[in-house]
């Protein structure tokens, strides 16, 4: 599995975990969702770059 897919899957798993109320309850939900969103964008960018490099 390529690193971009690992990053995308990790971001989605983090987003699902962040929606649980008992997961790091001292951090606001919008910060957890924003962090997962940033990871997702980085994964999609990395996927795009990998496809570009392969030609």
C-alpha positions as CSV (number, residue, x, y, z in Angstrom):
1,X,0.0,0.0,0.0
2,X,1.4,3.4,-1.0
3,X,2.0,6.1,1.6
4,X,-0.7,8.3,0.3
5,X,-3.4,5.7,0.9
6,X,-2.0,5.1,4.4
7,X,-2.3,8.8,5.1
8,X,-5.8,9.0,3.7
9,X,-7.0,6.0,5.7
10,X,-5.3,7.3,8.8
11,X,-7.1,10.7,8.4
12,X,-10.4,9.0,8.0
13,X,-9.8,6.8,11.1
14,X,-8.7,9.8,13.1
15,X,-11.9,11.6,12.0
16,X,-14.1,8.7,13.1
17,X,-12.3,8.5,16.4
18,X,-12.5,12.3,16.9
19,X,-16.3,12.2,16.6
20,X,-16.5,10.0,19.7
21,X,-17.2,12.3,22.7
22,X,-14.8,10.4,25.0
23,X,-11.8,10.7,22.6
24,X,-9.5,13.5,24.0
25,X,-12.5,15.5,25.4
26,X,-10.3,18.4,26.4
27,X,-9.6,19.2,22.7
28,X,-12.5,21.0,20.9
29,X,-14.2,19.1,18.1
30,X,-13.4,21.7,15.5
31,X,-9.6,21.3,16.2
32,X,-9.8,17.5,15.9
33,X,-11.8,17.8,12.7
34,X,-9.5,20.4,11.3
35,X,-6.4,18.2,12.0
36,X,-8.1,15.2,10.3
37,X,-9.0,17.5,7.4
38,X,-5.4,18.7,7.0
39,X,-4.2,15.0,7.0
40,X,-6.8,14.2,4.4
41,X,-5.7,17.1,2.1
42,X,-2.1,16.1,2.5
43,X,-2.9,12.5,1.6
44,X,-4.8,13.6,-1.5
45,X,-2.0,15.9,-2.5
46,X,0.5,13.1,-2.1
47,X,-1.7,10.8,-4.2
48,X,-1.8,13.4,-6.9
49,X,1.9,13.8,-6.9
50,X,2.5,10.1,-7.0
51,X,0.3,9.8,-10.1
52,X,2.0,12.7,-11.7
53,X,5.5,11.2,-11.1
54,X,4.4,7.9,-12.7
55,X,3.4,9.8,-15.8
